[in-house]
Every structure is written in C-alpha cells, then in structure tokens.
Amino acid sequence: MKTLAAVRYALGAAALVALLTACSGSNSASPVPIQRLSQLQNHVQPTGNHYKVLHSFGGGADGVDPSGGLTPMDGLLYGVTSYGGAYGKGTVFSITPSGTENVLYSFEGAPDGNGPTGALIDVGGTLYGTTEFGGTYDNGGTVFSVTPGGSEKVLYSFAGGNDGYDPSGGLTLLSGVLFGTTVNGGDGYGTVFSVTTSGQETVLYVFSGGGDGAAPNGQLIAVKGVLYGTTFYGGRCVIQEGCGTVFKVTTSGHETALYRFKGSSYDDPSKDGGNPAAGLLALKGKLYGTTAFGGNSNGQSCGTVFEVSMSGRERIIYRFDCTNGDGRIPYSNLIPAGGLLYGTTSGGGVPYSEYCERDGCGTIFSVSTAGEEQVLHRFGGYYSDGDGAYPFAGLTALKNRLYGATYAGGLSHCDSAGCGTVFKIAK
C-alpha cells in the first residue's frame, strides 16, 4: 500500500509535490545560516489573532520538517521533525511557549528508528511515539520512548510482515497499554496494534483493503474502552483504492466500519467527502473529523469537516470551497476550544502564492458545528513571508493560545522549500 510520504504525495498540490521531493530528501546535518527571528517578524503580515512564529528550523542539528502535533508537558511543548538532526534521520525536540527550542534526541536510523511522525504522548512523564522507518529489521519503523532528559529506548521494531510496517499516526493510551496503526503490512493494507510499555506487541486487526478500509493513517482515540479511527483508502466507492472509512475496533480485535465515504463530487452527488487523513475528535457523543478530498459541488474536491454518530450516521458540517481563501485539503485532526472546532488545511488560503503556486500554503481555521467557518490565518509561504507553509500537523491549545507547526516554510533554505516552523496564534 502506501507510506505516509506517498499518502501526502496523493494530496495532489503541485507545490506540495515539489516540497516533499526537495525538503524531505535533505539529510545534511550542517546548519544553514538563517536570519534573525526579529527580521522574521517584520515579514509576517499582522493579523487580528496575533500570529507569531516561535521557531524557524535551520535545516541542520535542530531538525527539518516538523511533522507531528505538539504535546504539552510540564510547561513545555514537545514535537518531532521527520528529518534533520545530528544524523539526518529526525529529532525529538522541546520548545517553550516563548520560542526557545532544544533538541532532546537525534535519530540514527538503526536500530533506534528513522523519520518520527505523529504526535508524542505523555505517559507518566515519559514521551512515547513512532518512527515511520528504520529500526532493527527491514526499515519497518519503531515504537519508542524518550525522557525529557533525552534518553531514548526502542520498545518495538516492526519486522514488516504480519506485524505491519510504517507506523505514522502516533499512539493512544488505554488501560495502561499503547495502541496505534501501521499504514502497511498485515495483508498489505495496514494494521491496528497494541504494545506495552515493556515492548510486547500484539496485532489486533489486519485490514483487508475492502469494505473494512485500508491504510489507517491517523491517531486512534479511545471512547468508553473502544478505539475509533479512520482509513485513508478502502470502503466502497467508484475509486479503485476506495475513499476511506471511519471505523471502530475493540481491544479484542473486533472491527466495524461505521461509515464508508462515497467520494468526491465528480463521482457522487452526495458530496460526503473522501480520504480522511487524520484521526477523530470525540465530543458530546459524536465523532468529528476531516476528509482531505471530496465535498464541493462546483467541480472541486477540496475536503470537508464532518460529523459521524456512534451508530454511523454522517453529516457534513463544512465543505471547503478552494476559491474563496478558506483553504483546501485539511490533513490534520480537529481540537475543541470555546465551543468551536479548530484545525488546519495543508493548502489554499492566499491565492496564487509566489511560493506555493496556485494551490496556496494552507490556513488555520475555526468552524462551528452549525457550519460557520472562519479563517484565522492564511500562510504566505517561505522566506518573503516567513510564516511557514503546509501545516500538516494539528493544533494544540494551551492558555488561550493555539500552537502548531508547519512542515515547510520559514526563513531557512532547505533546498527551495524552507525547513518548517513552530507557531502560536490566539483563538
């Protein structure tokens, strides 16, 4: 099936393709000279939400391409970069709310892992996460732990067979056990797995690639002892690989597809969306999420915000328009704050951006459950604006501020794309 990088490639923006082939291939550990952050703030257009870049990654030891959401712990925020660091294989970093960044750990590839993705999870003061590649075996990825002091430990290395490979969605804690997904492996279509903090791994479910789904890519959530998630492919629709599903799975391995997306407006008049790339949010007995594609009825396929009941009834909350600056291709999960849902789109926003071409560099948005959407920030791109580009990762709320990361952009020259940023913005 697909690796996370290939799924991102499938998101389809021409500028995004150029970004992934350029920036993701940079394994140089040599720092690139960057401008002062004070100069950066002079470039960023002011907004009513006080958008501010906290850190612009330099392309060397501090990391390249932050790919997961930020995790708060003891007054700091923790995250990962997919590349860069001392060995070019990615990092775990911390950053203060005022912007002081520190690298806790640099991955070497084997046996510790390569390409950490997804948000970290705090379990008793230790952080747990996944690397999409690397490990002891044939580049199948790992589950790891790292302390705030930088001591890293591999809990499990995926062998690339029945146990799955390419874990990319992060981990979820339920009853003292960690649960996650692999995009590939099992029968070739991905798995749901559990792993104890001592490293005992169990495959709960193997996707068949049919009506049950394929390529689970987002982080699982736990609701009343049951795990809920999404698959990017599978289900049943006219597209050969499928338009994705919302599913639930018990800890004993019984899986149910709650909803199968029908696809984009090209193929189905329901315009229910297609290809959810992120995990879900549980709120007041409902599940909320985003689809990367589908939705609009004007010949576009820009993505949606949706709601699904626990019994599988789906309702579209918002369809991105692609043409009015509201964003396109929402890749991240949603978070709740003050009665609204907040998220990011990986494209759209500023039309015909010099750096992201016609597809835009992405947005930060809020939407009510009644469907009222508001754009908080439109990313301008790389060095001239300095605010970042392509916010794949979700947002984190902390003390009336939203924190996040952009995969590219900022001031530093990783080839032509920028190395990424960490930012904050008022709600």
Buried (B, 14 or more C-beta within 10 A) or exposed (E): BBBBBBBBBBBBBEBBBBBBEBBBEBBBBEEBEBBEBEEBEEBBEEBEBEBBBBBBBBBBBBBBBBBBBBBBBEEBBBBBBBBBBBBBBBBBBBBEBEBEBBBBBBBBBBEBBBBBBBBBBBBEEBBBBBBBBBBBBEBBBBBBBBBBEEEBBBBBBBBBEEBBBBBBBBBBBBEEBBBBBBBBBBBBBBBBBBBEBEEEBBBBBBBBBEEBBBBBBBBBBBBEEBBBBBBBBBBBBEBEBBBBBBBBBEBEEEBEBBBBBBBBBEBBEEBBBBBBBBBBBBBEEBBBBBBBBBBBEEEBBBBBBBBBEBEBEBEBBBBBBBEEBBBBBBBBBBBBEEEBBBBBBBBBBBBEBEBBBEBBBBBBBBBEBEEEBEBBBBBBBBBEBBBBBBBBBBBBBBEEBBBBBBBBBBBBBBBEBBBBBBBBBEB
